[in-house]
Amino acid sequence: MTLGRRLASVLATAMIGLLCFPVSGLAQTVRAYLSQNEVGLNQQFVLNVEVAGTQQLDGDPTVPDLSAFAAYLGSGTSTSMQMASGRTSVVLTIQYQFQATAEGQFDIGPITVRAAGQTLTTDPLRIRVTSAPTGRGGSGADGVDPDDLFIIATPSKEAVYVNEPVTVEYRIFTRVNVDGYNLTEQPSTAGFWAEELPDPVGGVEQVVRNGVQYASSVIRRVALFPTSAGRKTLDPLTIEAQVRVQRRSRGFFDDPFFGRSRDRPVVIASDPVELDVSALPTGEPPSFTGLVGQFEVATSFDRTDLNTNDALTFRLEVTGTGNIRTVVAPELGFPTDFEVYPPDVTEQVEPFGDGVRGRKVFEYVVVPRAPGDVALPPVELAYFNSDTDAYAVATSAPITLRIAGDAIDAPAGAGGRRRTGIAAQQDIRFIRIAMPTFRPIGASLFRSVGFWVVMLAPLLAVAGAVAMQRHQDRLRGDVAYARGRRASRLAKQRLAKAESLRSPDTHREFHAEVGRALQGFLGDKLNLAEAGLVRDQMRSHLIARGVSDDVVGAYLACLEDSDRQRFAPTEPDPVAMQEMLARAGQAMTDLDQALS
């Protein structure tokens, strides 16, 4: 017998045996366990809740508050089958990812689970957080070791001046198969002006770190400009990676042919980044506005020979390395008989070395009102050069204009006055050239819109009544149609309830209600059971219905954020809660349009 036929025979026998075993459908046991009972400070651990005998729950488990010693990162759900005493049972496992934030020994209270009409409670757990060196994170469970998958955050400098750019590069290192990842928590940029930079072209590369070869890739680059002096700490960057791990069945299926792989979510985080920010030295020039870097200034006119009352364009261009977006228009030395209009501003920023470089252009329209040769003084721009630790002034070249013609009486108050765009538009009144609307005289009654409205109104009323009756019949007979029609109404009711809970005292109930609204809306739209509907199932169902990855990603990200905020240790933020309501409503609107 060939190997293929032998494998097919074994598979057929296994499937027949599996079908012959009774499957337990009642939730009988529940237990909670930790990925490790001792964890280092800033390392990650997983709180697992395992329910045997069911594929879905009647509601979310009630998890005690761990914010005193851990930060919530995310959660995931998986199912498996176990055979014991001739019976096959389904095991549902919910994994909560945390990061230890305080040292000591802590108790985790019982977790309450409602499943199959029963209320089950786990035993309490105890975890110890030690002062071990900060690890790279990772649960270490299911074959994924922390040294096999981690993120390194590397700043271009560790000591900078205020407003001096520092580039932070986040690079992932892996020795396991990663199918993809999602950013679950980006570092807060409070105290910095942040400029996101594109990732360098090159993709995945093979690198050797500490004598070990890894596949590595840059996942984020950002240029930060500190806005104040002092010791700054940049929080970790957290991602959820989909890792493909090998899993083998036990007992009868413990055979090399039955080894199979599956995707498992693993949450990893970078170490915090410490920066020393120094204040700028004293002795700055009078025109200094806080720029740090190296800059140049250039000025030009579209022409230098003109007549009075002619409009010309004055171009002021600032280029250099530094925070180009904060460059303000320098003072211009135009004579009082020049009329100067507000500028059009354009800017361009791109990565350069350890920071960014760019160009900012101011284009003015100016009108001279008097003849003569006019020498415009240079334009100056003061900045601090961090390479030389000294202040400098960039200066443009002087320009001479030759203006012919007679003097023009400038409008009242025109001397050097900067006029608004509205005032400029009122100088010229345009002729109306649109074609007017004509109405026929003595038109026939049958060509009247009102006549046909009166004639067709009874027919439209009858058609509407028939359509309404069919709609009611379908609501009573088609469950999927009825759930889809009621989805929006129920979602609005749930969001309204969440709005009533939007206060610091009930912020956890608020985020729980937003999560129920998002999950319930999706369940109604897809005619699926809400409880136990895992993220991977949501994504696969939506992709199969033709929903784009952007819409799916935004919807699931909103759902993940509402789930995460229920356990977040930070103080409640009413503004963030209002933004969460708006995001949830927009996510449901986009999904409804995509499914339609």
Summary of the structure (lengths in Angstrom):
residues: 596
radius of gyration: 33.8
end to end distance: 53.1
largest distance: 108.6
contacts: 1719
relative contact order: 0.09
helix: 27%
strand: 38%
